[in-house]
Amino acid sequence: MRLDSSVRRRLWLQHLLFLLLFSLVIGLLAWLSVRYPVQADWTASGRNTLSEASQAWLMRLDGPVRITAYIHDHSPLREGISRLVDRYRRYKPDMTLTFVNPDLLPDQVRQLGITEDGELSVEYAGRRETLQHPGEQALTQILQRLSRRQDRLVLFLEGHGERQPQGVANHDLGAFGRELAKIGIQTRGLNLATEPDIPADADGLVIAGPQIALAVGEIRVLLSYVQRGGHLLWLLEPEDPSGLHALAALLGITLLPGVVVDADTLRLGIHHPTFIPIADYGPHPITAPLRAPALLPQSVALDSQPLAGWQTDVLLESRSSSWSETGALEGQIQFDPNTLERPGPLILGLALSRLKPGEEPGDAARQRVVIIGDGDFLSNTYLGNGANLELGLNIFNWLVLDEALIALPPRSVPDPTLRLSESALALLAALFLVILPAGLMSSGWLIWWFRRRRR
């Protein structure tokens, strides 16, 4: 078909108008993408998105956060730090990030104690801390500590062979004590033989497995502390020798005889029946954020009686295949209904709360007590197992009335390897090497043939 000059002119104008409109649409889309950015995290574990715990905590911060990264100009760490802070700025736009070359400000670096390239200085509400290894867990914990008006003080009973928060022995709690310091909870020992009373500025008291009986006067001090509304964490052990029967009666608990065992744990890869996995948690603020199972070695089961004025919640419970073994833990063990042994599920942890005596209703006026039938799960030996650390931190945050300061669950990274069978590999090879090329060639030939017939 022949085209005269007028037709060509109209076609040329149409093409020009199309290009102008197309360019305008592209420009508008580019402007919208800058003005209204949209991001999506398609990773399996959501590792490019802040956890719900971090998001909830950022909503509680009512002031700006200033982050200064002391890092050299061409360091490869810059991009990772920027991505990390950008994830926070999606939920807190007034968080700022500034890069500073440490070589240009040696006095400031020395004053702040900056020792590593890529170290962060985080400032909020007039308080400042440094962070050597940036990550969501560490950065959120710093924001938690900075948001506290002052550090909490928790006392650990000592003088009777208890586990110590600064101890380095396998049974001590030194590693856990350092984790408490990271979230603004300071620990100190309390010997009632030299200090006749519990200081009023203490935010809580921990009884971590005494190995000898307490004196009558010491028991009286502990009873008075609980009766007047003090917060308490009691880590029990099988065959507890502390002599704190009056305290157990005051809290309405009874220790069942024997050690909790579960002969079915071998299927889970646990080779000792006294290592009890806790996978099912209740809706309590302490256990609700937990996603991984905790592991309690050599626990004692608890029996609880309802007390007037107290709210009692079960935190930890063994599986139905467990029981309290009163015999020797050697050879083939099995449940004996003709003894004092109790079948599972068994209570291994309790949380109690009540309105403090003489106080008006309110969260700050509630007394909180946690009783766990095991102290090994927080020890230097077993702290790294499962969710033991998260469980311990959540217990302490709840005790000091800061249950919002929860531990962040670790992000699980699924196996990125794609494994295909031989038949699947052959099918993919045939698809991309034979079928698709043949289809493209056939469609091209058909288009050429139809166009040739029209001429």
Contacts in CASP RR format, 6 or more apart in sequence:
PFRMAT RR
TARGET T0000
AUTHOR 0000-0000-0000
METHOD contacts of the structure
MODEL  1
MRLDSSVRRRLWLQHLLFLLLFSLVIGLLAWLSVRYPVQADWTASGRNTL
SEASQAWLMRLDGPVRITAYIHDHSPLREGISRLVDRYRRYKPDMTLTFV
NPDLLPDQVRQLGITEDGELSVEYAGRRETLQHPGEQALTQILQRLSRRQ
DRLVLFLEGHGERQPQGVANHDLGAFGRELAKIGIQTRGLNLATEPDIPA
DADGLVIAGPQIALAVGEIRVLLSYVQRGGHLLWLLEPEDPSGLHALAAL
LGITLLPGVVVDADTLRLGIHHPTFIPIADYGPHPITAPLRAPALLPQSV
ALDSQPLAGWQTDVLLESRSSSWSETGALEGQIQFDPNTLERPGPLILGL
ALSRLKPGEEPGDAARQRVVIIGDGDFLSNTYLGNGANLELGLNIFNWLV
LDEALIALPPRSVPDPTLRLSESALALLAALFLVILPAGLMSSGWLIWWF
RRRRR
3 11 0 8 1.000
39 90 0 8 1.000
41 47 0 8 1.000
41 48 0 8 1.000
41 49 0 8 1.000
44 413 0 8 1.000
44 414 0 8 1.000
45 411 0 8 1.000
45 412 0 8 1.000
45 413 0 8 1.000
45 414 0 8 1.000
46 411 0 8 1.000
47 411 0 8 1.000
47 413 0 8 1.000
48 83 0 8 1.000
48 87 0 8 1.000
49 87 0 8 1.000
50 58 0 8 1.000
50 87 0 8 1.000
50 88 0 8 1.000
50 90 0 8 1.000
50 91 0 8 1.000
50 136 0 8 1.000
51 136 0 8 1.000
51 408 0 8 1.000
51 409 0 8 1.000
51 411 0 8 1.000
53 140 0 8 1.000
53 289 0 8 1.000
53 406 0 8 1.000
53 408 0 8 1.000
53 409 0 8 1.000
54 88 0 8 1.000
54 136 0 8 1.000
54 140 0 8 1.000
54 408 0 8 1.000
55 91 0 8 1.000
56 404 0 8 1.000
57 140 0 8 1.000
57 143 0 8 1.000
57 144 0 8 1.000
57 404 0 8 1.000
57 405 0 8 1.000
58 88 0 8 1.000
58 91 0 8 1.000
58 92 0 8 1.000
58 143 0 8 1.000
59 91 0 8 1.000
60 147 0 8 1.000
60 404 0 8 1.000
61 92 0 8 1.000
61 124 0 8 1.000
61 143 0 8 1.000
61 147 0 8 1.000
63 94 0 8 1.000
63 124 0 8 1.000
63 125 0 8 1.000
64 94 0 8 1.000
64 95 0 8 1.000
64 96 0 8 1.000
64 124 0 8 1.000
65 88 0 8 1.000
65 92 0 8 1.000
65 94 0 8 1.000
65 95 0 8 1.000
65 96 0 8 1.000
65 122 0 8 1.000
65 123 0 8 1.000
65 124 0 8 1.000
65 143 0 8 1.000
66 95 0 8 1.000
66 96 0 8 1.000
66 98 0 8 1.000
66 122 0 8 1.000
66 123 0 8 1.000
66 124 0 8 1.000
67 85 0 8 1.000
67 95 0 8 1.000
67 96 0 8 1.000
67 97 0 8 1.000
67 98 0 8 1.000
67 120 0 8 1.000
67 121 0 8 1.000
67 122 0 8 1.000
67 123 0 8 1.000
68 97 0 8 1.000
68 98 0 8 1.000
68 99 0 8 1.000
68 100 0 8 1.000
68 120 0 8 1.000
68 121 0 8 1.000
68 123 0 8 1.000
69 78 0 8 1.000
69 81 0 8 1.000
69 97 0 8 1.000
69 98 0 8 1.000
69 99 0 8 1.000
69 100 0 8 1.000
69 118 0 8 1.000
69 119 0 8 1.000
69 120 0 8 1.000
70 100 0 8 1.000
70 101 0 8 1.000
70 102 0 8 1.000
70 109 0 8 1.000
70 112 0 8 1.000
70 114 0 8 1.000
70 117 0 8 1.000
70 118 0 8 1.000
70 119 0 8 1.000
70 120 0 8 1.000
70 121 0 8 1.000
71 77 0 8 1.000
71 78 0 8 1.000
71 81 0 8 1.000
71 99 0 8 1.000
71 100 0 8 1.000
71 101 0 8 1.000
71 102 0 8 1.000
71 117 0 8 1.000
71 118 0 8 1.000
71 119 0 8 1.000
72 101 0 8 1.000
72 102 0 8 1.000
72 103 0 8 1.000
72 117 0 8 1.000
73 101 0 8 1.000
75 117 0 8 1.000
75 118 0 8 1.000
77 117 0 8 1.000
77 118 0 8 1.000
78 99 0 8 1.000
80 134 0 8 1.000
81 97 0 8 1.000
81 118 0 8 1.000
81 120 0 8 1.000
81 134 0 8 1.000
82 97 0 8 1.000
84 134 0 8 1.000
84 135 0 8 1.000
84 136 0 8 1.000
84 139 0 8 1.000
85 95 0 8 1.000
85 97 0 8 1.000
87 136 0 8 1.000
88 95 0 8 1.000
88 139 0 8 1.000
89 95 0 8 1.000
89 97 0 8 1.000
100 108 0 8 1.000
102 109 0 8 1.000
102 114 0 8 1.000
102 117 0 8 1.000
112 121 0 8 1.000
112 128 0 8 1.000
112 130 0 8 1.000
113 130 0 8 1.000
114 121 0 8 1.000
114 130 0 8 1.000
115 132 0 8 1.000
116 132 0 8 1.000
118 134 0 8 1.000
119 130 0 8 1.000
119 131 0 8 1.000
119 132 0 8 1.000
120 130 0 8 1.000
120 131 0 8 1.000
120 134 0 8 1.000
120 139 0 8 1.000
121 128 0 8 1.000
121 129 0 8 1.000
121 130 0 8 1.000
121 131 0 8 1.000
122 128 0 8 1.000
122 129 0 8 1.000
122 130 0 8 1.000
122 131 0 8 1.000
122 139 0 8 1.000
122 142 0 8 1.000
122 143 0 8 1.000
122 146 0 8 1.000
123 146 0 8 1.000
124 143 0 8 1.000
124 146 0 8 1.000
124 147 0 8 1.000
125 146 0 8 1.000
125 147 0 8 1.000
127 146 0 8 1.000
128 146 0 8 1.000
129 142 0 8 1.000
129 145 0 8 1.000
129 146 0 8 1.000
131 138 0 8 1.000
131 139 0 8 1.000
131 142 0 8 1.000
136 408 0 8 1.000
137 408 0 8 1.000
137 410 0 8 1.000
140 408 0 8 1.000
141 182 0 8 1.000
141 183 0 8 1.000
141 408 0 8 1.000
144 183 0 8 1.000
144 184 0 8 1.000
144 405 0 8 1.000
145 151 0 8 1.000
145 182 0 8 1.000
145 183 0 8 1.000
145 184 0 8 1.000
148 184 0 8 1.000
148 402 0 8 1.000
151 184 0 8 1.000
151 185 0 8 1.000
151 186 0 8 1.000
152 184 0 8 1.000
152 185 0 8 1.000
152 186 0 8 1.000
152 203 0 8 1.000
152 400 0 8 1.000
152 402 0 8 1.000
153 185 0 8 1.000
153 186 0 8 1.000
153 187 0 8 1.000
153 188 0 8 1.000
153 201 0 8 1.000
153 202 0 8 1.000
153 203 0 8 1.000
153 204 0 8 1.000
154 180 0 8 1.000
154 185 0 8 1.000
154 186 0 8 1.000
154 187 0 8 1.000
154 188 0 8 1.000
154 202 0 8 1.000
154 203 0 8 1.000
154 204 0 8 1.000
154 205 0 8 1.000
154 206 0 8 1.000
154 396 0 8 1.000
154 399 0 8 1.000
154 400 0 8 1.000
155 187 0 8 1.000
155 188 0 8 1.000
155 189 0 8 1.000
155 190 0 8 1.000
155 198 0 8 1.000
155 199 0 8 1.000
155 202 0 8 1.000
155 204 0 8 1.000
155 205 0 8 1.000
155 206 0 8 1.000
156 162 0 8 1.000
156 163 0 8 1.000
156 164 0 8 1.000
156 165 0 8 1.000
156 173 0 8 1.000
156 187 0 8 1.000
156 188 0 8 1.000
156 189 0 8 1.000
156 190 0 8 1.000
156 205 0 8 1.000
156 206 0 8 1.000
156 208 0 8 1.000
157 189 0 8 1.000
157 190 0 8 1.000
157 192 0 8 1.000
157 205 0 8 1.000
157 206 0 8 1.000
157 207 0 8 1.000
157 208 0 8 1.000
157 210 0 8 1.000
157 222 0 8 1.000
158 164 0 8 1.000
158 189 0 8 1.000
158 190 0 8 1.000
158 191 0 8 1.000
159 191 0 8 1.000
159 193 0 8 1.000
159 210 0 8 1.000
160 210 0 8 1.000
160 211 0 8 1.000
160 212 0 8 1.000
160 213 0 8 1.000
160 214 0 8 1.000
160 242 0 8 1.000
161 209 0 8 1.000
161 210 0 8 1.000
161 211 0 8 1.000
161 212 0 8 1.000
162 207 0 8 1.000
162 208 0 8 1.000
162 209 0 8 1.000
162 210 0 8 1.000
162 211 0 8 1.000
163 171 0 8 1.000
163 172 0 8 1.000
163 173 0 8 1.000
163 208 0 8 1.000
163 209 0 8 1.000
163 235 0 8 1.000
163 375 0 8 1.000
163 378 0 8 1.000
163 379 0 8 1.000
164 172 0 8 1.000
164 173 0 8 1.000
164 174 0 8 1.000
164 189 0 8 1.000
164 208 0 8 1.000
165 172 0 8 1.000
165 173 0 8 1.000
165 174 0 8 1.000
165 176 0 8 1.000
165 177 0 8 1.000
165 180 0 8 1.000
165 187 0 8 1.000
165 189 0 8 1.000
165 206 0 8 1.000
166 172 0 8 1.000
166 174 0 8 1.000
166 177 0 8 1.000
166 187 0 8 1.000
167 173 0 8 1.000
167 174 0 8 1.000
167 380 0 8 1.000
168 174 0 8 1.000
168 380 0 8 1.000
169 380 0 8 1.000
170 379 0 8 1.000
170 380 0 8 1.000
170 381 0 8 1.000
171 376 0 8 1.000
171 379 0 8 1.000
171 380 0 8 1.000
171 381 0 8 1.000
172 379 0 8 1.000
172 380 0 8 1.000
173 208 0 8 1.000
173 378 0 8 1.000
173 379 0 8 1.000
173 380 0 8 1.000
174 380 0 8 1.000
175 380 0 8 1.000
175 383 0 8 1.000
176 378 0 8 1.000
176 379 0 8 1.000
176 380 0 8 1.000
176 383 0 8 1.000
176 389 0 8 1.000
176 392 0 8 1.000
177 187 0 8 1.000
179 383 0 8 1.000
179 389 0 8 1.000
179 393 0 8 1.000
180 186 0 8 1.000
180 187 0 8 1.000
180 393 0 8 1.000
180 396 0 8 1.000
181 187 0 8 1.000
183 393 0 8 1.000
183 397 0 8 1.000
183 405 0 8 1.000
185 203 0 8 1.000
185 396 0 8 1.000
185 397 0 8 1.000
185 400 0 8 1.000
190 198 0 8 1.000
190 199 0 8 1.000
190 202 0 8 1.000
190 205 0 8 1.000
192 198 0 8 1.000
192 214 0 8 1.000
192 215 0 8 1.000
192 217 0 8 1.000
192 218 0 8 1.000
192 221 0 8 1.000
192 222 0 8 1.000
193 215 0 8 1.000
193 218 0 8 1.000
196 221 0 8 1.000
197 221 0 8 1.000
198 205 0 8 1.000
198 221 0 8 1.000
198 225 0 8 1.000
203 231 0 8 1.000
203 399 0 8 1.000
203 400 0 8 1.000
204 230 0 8 1.000
204 231 0 8 1.000
204 232 0 8 1.000
204 233 0 8 1.000
204 399 0 8 1.000
204 400 0 8 1.000
205 222 0 8 1.000
205 225 0 8 1.000
205 230 0 8 1.000
205 231 0 8 1.000
205 232 0 8 1.000
205 233 0 8 1.000
206 232 0 8 1.000
206 233 0 8 1.000
206 234 0 8 1.000
206 235 0 8 1.000
207 222 0 8 1.000
207 232 0 8 1.000
207 233 0 8 1.000
207 234 0 8 1.000
207 235 0 8 1.000
207 242 0 8 1.000
207 244 0 8 1.000
208 233 0 8 1.000
208 235 0 8 1.000
208 375 0 8 1.000
209 235 0 8 1.000
209 236 0 8 1.000
209 237 0 8 1.000
209 240 0 8 1.000
209 242 0 8 1.000
209 375 0 8 1.000
210 240 0 8 1.000
210 241 0 8 1.000
210 242 0 8 1.000
210 244 0 8 1.000
211 241 0 8 1.000
212 241 0 8 1.000
212 242 0 8 1.000
213 241 0 8 1.000
213 242 0 8 1.000
213 243 0 8 1.000
214 222 0 8 1.000
214 242 0 8 1.000
214 243 0 8 1.000
214 244 0 8 1.000
219 243 0 8 1.000
219 244 0 8 1.000
219 246 0 8 1.000
219 247 0 8 1.000
222 244 0 8 1.000
222 247 0 8 1.000
223 246 0 8 1.000
223 247 0 8 1.000
223 250 0 8 1.000
225 232 0 8 1.000
226 232 0 8 1.000
226 247 0 8 1.000
226 250 0 8 1.000
226 251 0 8 1.000
226 367 0 8 1.000
226 369 0 8 1.000
227 250 0 8 1.000
227 357 0 8 1.000
228 356 0 8 1.000
228 357 0 8 1.000
229 356 0 8 1.000
229 357 0 8 1.000
229 367 0 8 1.000
230 356 0 8 1.000
230 367 0 8 1.000
231 367 0 8 1.000
231 368 0 8 1.000
231 369 0 8 1.000
231 399 0 8 1.000
231 400 0 8 1.000
232 368 0 8 1.000
232 369 0 8 1.000
232 370 0 8 1.000
232 399 0 8 1.000
233 369 0 8 1.000
233 370 0 8 1.000
233 371 0 8 1.000
233 372 0 8 1.000
233 395 0 8 1.000
233 396 0 8 1.000
233 399 0 8 1.000
234 247 0 8 1.000
234 251 0 8 1.000
234 369 0 8 1.000
234 370 0 8 1.000
234 371 0 8 1.000
234 372 0 8 1.000
235 372 0 8 1.000
235 373 0 8 1.000
235 374 0 8 1.000
235 375 0 8 1.000
235 378 0 8 1.000
236 255 0 8 1.000
236 300 0 8 1.000
236 302 0 8 1.000
236 371 0 8 1.000
236 372 0 8 1.000
236 373 0 8 1.000
236 374 0 8 1.000
236 375 0 8 1.000
237 298 0 8 1.000
237 300 0 8 1.000
237 373 0 8 1.000
237 374 0 8 1.000
237 375 0 8 1.000
238 258 0 8 1.000
238 259 0 8 1.000
238 298 0 8 1.000
238 299 0 8 1.000
238 300 0 8 1.000
239 258 0 8 1.000
239 300 0 8 1.000
240 255 0 8 1.000
240 300 0 8 1.000
248 254 0 8 1.000
248 255 0 8 1.000
251 307 0 8 1.000
251 352 0 8 1.000
251 369 0 8 1.000
251 371 0 8 1.000
252 304 0 8 1.000
252 305 0 8 1.000
252 307 0 8 1.000
253 302 0 8 1.000
253 303 0 8 1.000
253 304 0 8 1.000
253 305 0 8 1.000
253 350 0 8 1.000
253 371 0 8 1.000
254 302 0 8 1.000
254 303 0 8 1.000
254 304 0 8 1.000
254 305 0 8 1.000
255 300 0 8 1.000
255 301 0 8 1.000
255 302 0 8 1.000
255 303 0 8 1.000
256 300 0 8 1.000
256 301 0 8 1.000
256 302 0 8 1.000
256 303 0 8 1.000
256 324 0 8 1.000
256 340 0 8 1.000
256 342 0 8 1.000
256 346 0 8 1.000
257 324 0 8 1.000
257 326 0 8 1.000
257 340 0 8 1.000
258 300 0 8 1.000
258 301 0 8 1.000
258 324 0 8 1.000
258 325 0 8 1.000
258 326 0 8 1.000
258 327 0 8 1.000
258 340 0 8 1.000
258 341 0 8 1.000
259 274 0 8 1.000
259 298 0 8 1.000
259 299 0 8 1.000
259 300 0 8 1.000
259 324 0 8 1.000
259 325 0 8 1.000
259 329 0 8 1.000
260 274 0 8 1.000
260 276 0 8 1.000
260 296 0 8 1.000
260 299 0 8 1.000
260 300 0 8 1.000
260 301 0 8 1.000
260 318 0 8 1.000
260 322 0 8 1.000
260 323 0 8 1.000
260 324 0 8 1.000
260 325 0 8 1.000
260 346 0 8 1.000
260 348 0 8 1.000
261 273 0 8 1.000
261 274 0 8 1.000
261 276 0 8 1.000
261 322 0 8 1.000
261 323 0 8 1.000
261 324 0 8 1.000
261 325 0 8 1.000
261 329 0 8 1.000
261 333 0 8 1.000
262 273 0 8 1.000
262 276 0 8 1.000
262 277 0 8 1.000
262 318 0 8 1.000
262 319 0 8 1.000
262 321 0 8 1.000
262 322 0 8 1.000
262 323 0 8 1.000
263 273 0 8 1.000
263 321 0 8 1.000
263 333 0 8 1.000
263 334 0 8 1.000
264 319 0 8 1.000
264 321 0 8 1.000
265 272 0 8 1.000
265 273 0 8 1.000
265 275 0 8 1.000
265 276 0 8 1.000
265 277 0 8 1.000
266 273 0 8 1.000
268 277 0 8 1.000
270 277 0 8 1.000
270 295 0 8 1.000
272 297 0 8 1.000
273 325 0 8 1.000
273 329 0 8 1.000
273 333 0 8 1.000
274 297 0 8 1.000
274 298 0 8 1.000
274 299 0 8 1.000
274 329 0 8 1.000
275 295 0 8 1.000
275 296 0 8 1.000
275 297 0 8 1.000
275 298 0 8 1.000
276 295 0 8 1.000
276 296 0 8 1.000
276 297 0 8 1.000
276 299 0 8 1.000
276 318 0 8 1.000
276 319 0 8 1.000
276 322 0 8 1.000
276 348 0 8 1.000
277 293 0 8 1.000
277 294 0 8 1.000
277 295 0 8 1.000
277 319 0 8 1.000
278 293 0 8 1.000
278 294 0 8 1.000
278 295 0 8 1.000
278 296 0 8 1.000
278 316 0 8 1.000
278 317 0 8 1.000
278 318 0 8 1.000
278 348 0 8 1.000
279 293 0 8 1.000
280 317 0 8 1.000
281 287 0 8 1.000
281 288 0 8 1.000
281 290 0 8 1.000
281 315 0 8 1.000
281 316 0 8 1.000
282 288 0 8 1.000
282 313 0 8 1.000
282 314 0 8 1.000
282 315 0 8 1.000
284 313 0 8 1.000
284 315 0 8 1.000
284 351 0 8 1.000
285 394 0 8 1.000
285 398 0 8 1.000
285 403 0 8 1.000
285 406 0 8 1.000
286 315 0 8 1.000
286 351 0 8 1.000
286 370 0 8 1.000
286 391 0 8 1.000
286 394 0 8 1.000
286 395 0 8 1.000
286 398 0 8 1.000
286 403 0 8 1.000
287 315 0 8 1.000
287 316 0 8 1.000
287 391 0 8 1.000
287 394 0 8 1.000
289 390 0 8 1.000
289 394 0 8 1.000
289 406 0 8 1.000
289 407 0 8 1.000
289 409 0 8 1.000
290 387 0 8 1.000
290 390 0 8 1.000
290 391 0 8 1.000
290 394 0 8 1.000
290 409 0 8 1.000
291 387 0 8 1.000
291 409 0 8 1.000
292 386 0 8 1.000
292 387 0 8 1.000
292 390 0 8 1.000
292 409 0 8 1.000
292 410 0 8 1.000
293 386 0 8 1.000
293 387 0 8 1.000
294 316 0 8 1.000
294 377 0 8 1.000
294 385 0 8 1.000
294 386 0 8 1.000
294 387 0 8 1.000
294 388 0 8 1.000
294 391 0 8 1.000
295 377 0 8 1.000
295 382 0 8 1.000
295 385 0 8 1.000
295 386 0 8 1.000
295 388 0 8 1.000
296 316 0 8 1.000
296 348 0 8 1.000
296 372 0 8 1.000
296 373 0 8 1.000
296 374 0 8 1.000
296 376 0 8 1.000
296 377 0 8 1.000
297 374 0 8 1.000
297 376 0 8 1.000
297 377 0 8 1.000
297 382 0 8 1.000
298 374 0 8 1.000
298 376 0 8 1.000
299 318 0 8 1.000
299 348 0 8 1.000
299 373 0 8 1.000
299 374 0 8 1.000
300 324 0 8 1.000
300 373 0 8 1.000
300 374 0 8 1.000
301 318 0 8 1.000
301 324 0 8 1.000
301 342 0 8 1.000
301 346 0 8 1.000
301 347 0 8 1.000
301 348 0 8 1.000
301 373 0 8 1.000
302 346 0 8 1.000
302 347 0 8 1.000
302 348 0 8 1.000
302 349 0 8 1.000
302 350 0 8 1.000
302 371 0 8 1.000
302 373 0 8 1.000
303 347 0 8 1.000
304 312 0 8 1.000
304 314 0 8 1.000
304 347 0 8 1.000
304 350 0 8 1.000
306 312 0 8 1.000
307 352 0 8 1.000
309 354 0 8 1.000
309 355 0 8 1.000
310 352 0 8 1.000
310 353 0 8 1.000
310 354 0 8 1.000
311 352 0 8 1.000
311 353 0 8 1.000
311 354 0 8 1.000
312 350 0 8 1.000
312 351 0 8 1.000
312 352 0 8 1.000
313 350 0 8 1.000
313 351 0 8 1.000
313 352 0 8 1.000
314 347 0 8 1.000
314 349 0 8 1.000
314 350 0 8 1.000
315 348 0 8 1.000
315 349 0 8 1.000
315 350 0 8 1.000
315 351 0 8 1.000
315 370 0 8 1.000
315 372 0 8 1.000
316 347 0 8 1.000
316 348 0 8 1.000
316 349 0 8 1.000
316 372 0 8 1.000
317 345 0 8 1.000
317 346 0 8 1.000
317 347 0 8 1.000
317 348 0 8 1.000
317 349 0 8 1.000
318 344 0 8 1.000
318 345 0 8 1.000
318 346 0 8 1.000
318 348 0 8 1.000
319 344 0 8 1.000
319 345 0 8 1.000
320 343 0 8 1.000
320 344 0 8 1.000
320 345 0 8 1.000
321 344 0 8 1.000
322 343 0 8 1.000
322 344 0 8 1.000
322 345 0 8 1.000
322 346 0 8 1.000
323 335 0 8 1.000
323 341 0 8 1.000
323 342 0 8 1.000
323 343 0 8 1.000
323 344 0 8 1.000
323 346 0 8 1.000
324 340 0 8 1.000
324 341 0 8 1.000
324 342 0 8 1.000
324 346 0 8 1.000
325 333 0 8 1.000
325 335 0 8 1.000
325 341 0 8 1.000
326 339 0 8 1.000
326 340 0 8 1.000
326 341 0 8 1.000
327 333 0 8 1.000
327 339 0 8 1.000
335 341 0 8 1.000
335 343 0 8 1.000
337 343 0 8 1.000
348 372 0 8 1.000
348 373 0 8 1.000
348 374 0 8 1.000
349 370 0 8 1.000
349 371 0 8 1.000
349 372 0 8 1.000
349 373 0 8 1.000
350 370 0 8 1.000
350 371 0 8 1.000
351 368 0 8 1.000
351 369 0 8 1.000
351 370 0 8 1.000
351 398 0 8 1.000
352 368 0 8 1.000
352 369 0 8 1.000
352 370 0 8 1.000
352 371 0 8 1.000
353 366 0 8 1.000
353 367 0 8 1.000
353 368 0 8 1.000
353 369 0 8 1.000
354 366 0 8 1.000
354 367 0 8 1.000
355 361 0 8 1.000
355 362 0 8 1.000
355 365 0 8 1.000
355 366 0 8 1.000
355 367 0 8 1.000
356 365 0 8 1.000
356 366 0 8 1.000
356 367 0 8 1.000
359 365 0 8 1.000
363 401 0 8 1.000
364 401 0 8 1.000
366 401 0 8 1.000
368 398 0 8 1.000
368 399 0 8 1.000
368 401 0 8 1.000
370 395 0 8 1.000
370 398 0 8 1.000
370 399 0 8 1.000
372 395 0 8 1.000
376 382 0 8 1.000
377 383 0 8 1.000
377 385 0 8 1.000
377 388 0 8 1.000
377 391 0 8 1.000
378 388 0 8 1.000
378 392 0 8 1.000
382 388 0 8 1.000
383 389 0 8 1.000
387 409 0 8 1.000
389 407 0 8 1.000
390 406 0 8 1.000
390 407 0 8 1.000
390 409 0 8 1.000
392 407 0 8 1.000
393 406 0 8 1.000
393 407 0 8 1.000
394 403 0 8 1.000
394 406 0 8 1.000
394 407 0 8 1.000
397 403 0 8 1.000
397 404 0 8 1.000
397 405 0 8 1.000
397 406 0 8 1.000
397 407 0 8 1.000
420 428 0 8 1.000
END
